[in-house]
Amino acid sequence: MSKLILYIFVIPFIIWALDSVNINVIFKLGKHTNYQARVLYMAVIFSLSYLVVSFLYDFMNVFSNIFWQILYIERNILI
């Protein structure tokens, strides 16, 4: 459930960030260049959002584990 929430926040941010990149310049002039550019754009959006969400999720899990370990150690010291 927390990954879904992260995806809801990350995907619009990635779209906003990639909005400034002109991908059409990469492709040669031709019949299907606009379609190819949109497919590449969607693939880049999904790839970047997966990487960012995975990083944030792992980052939150590591610090959550560290927090609970510190809390457990302090609780045992006080008892």
ZAZATOR-240071 format. One line per 8 residues: their letters; for each residue y negated, z, x of C-alpha. Coordinates in Angstrom, 2 decimals, always signed. Layout:
# ZAZATOR-240071
a	Y:Z:X  ...
//
This chain:
# ZAZATOR-240071
msklilyi	+0.00:+0.00:+0.00  -2.40:+0.76:+2.83  -1.80:-2.69:+4.36  -2.75:-4.29:+1.06  -6.02:-2.37:+1.06  -6.65:-3.45:+4.64  -5.98:-7.09:+3.72  -8.45:-6.84:+0.81
fvipfiiw	-11.17:-5.76:+3.24  -10.22:-7.89:+6.25  -9.72:-11.34:+4.67  -13.31:-11.65:+3.34  -14.62:-10.46:+6.71  -12.56:-13.09:+8.56  -13.73:-15.81:+6.15  -17.33:-14.73:+6.68
aldsvnin	-16.88:-14.72:+10.47  -15.22:-18.17:+10.55  -17.86:-19.64:+8.26  -20.09:-20.25:+11.27  -17.47:-22.37:+13.10  -17.63:-26.12:+12.49  -13.97:-27.11:+12.59  -14.62:-30.72:+11.47
vifklgkh	-15.98:-31.55:+14.94  -12.50:-31.03:+16.45  -10.94:-33.84:+14.39  -11.32:-37.59:+14.85  -13.01:-39.59:+12.16  -10.48:-40.73:+9.65  -9.20:-40.72:+6.14  -7.67:-37.24:+5.95
tnyqarvl	-9.81:-35.27:+8.40  -11.42:-33.08:+5.74  -8.00:-32.09:+4.35  -6.63:-31.41:+7.84  -9.65:-29.28:+8.72  -9.21:-27.17:+5.56  -5.50:-26.63:+6.29  -6.32:-25.56:+9.86
ymavifsl	-9.09:-23.30:+8.54  -6.66:-21.57:+6.14  -4.03:-21.18:+8.87  -6.58:-19.62:+11.21  -7.79:-17.26:+8.45  -4.28:-16.04:+7.67  -3.34:-15.73:+11.34  -6.43:-13.76:+12.30
sylvvsfl	-6.23:-11.53:+9.24  -2.57:-10.73:+10.04  -3.46:-9.82:+13.63  -6.45:-7.67:+12.65  -4.57:-5.84:+9.88  -1.59:-5.19:+12.16  -3.88:-3.82:+14.86  -5.79:-1.57:+12.46
ydfmnvfs	-2.61:-0.33:+10.79  -0.97:+0.55:+14.12  -4.20:+2.12:+15.35  -4.41:+4.33:+12.24  -0.75:+5.33:+12.55  -1.08:+6.32:+16.20  -4.14:+8.48:+15.59  -2.62:+9.94:+12.46
nifwqily	+0.47:+11.01:+14.45  -1.72:+12.47:+17.20  -3.77:+14.37:+14.61  -0.68:+15.86:+12.96  +0.84:+16.81:+16.30  -2.35:+18.61:+17.32  -2.50:+20.34:+13.96  +1.16:+21.41:+14.28
iernili	+0.62:+22.75:+17.82  -2.47:+24.73:+16.77  -0.63:+26.15:+13.78  +2.24:+27.34:+16.00  -0.18:+28.89:+18.49  -1.95:+30.85:+15.75  +1.30:+32.19:+14.28
//
